């Protein structure tokens, strides 16, 4: 129970509880989403970013679809 009390105390420190209620946490989620997007675009793991892998797989799927159609 000690952890949940600490968490409750930490959450109460976020301003705007009376005016915005639960929605006062939305800015944190927007920042988190933006940070994840930036990470996926700019950070290379090995030699590729997330989007490099995504584009390659998409291209492979298109190629396979064309081969199945007989083009």
ABEGO torsion letter per residue (X at the ends): XAAAAAAAAAAAABBGAAAAEAAAAAAAAAAAAAAAAAAAAABBBEABBAAAAAAAAAAAAAAAAAAAAGX
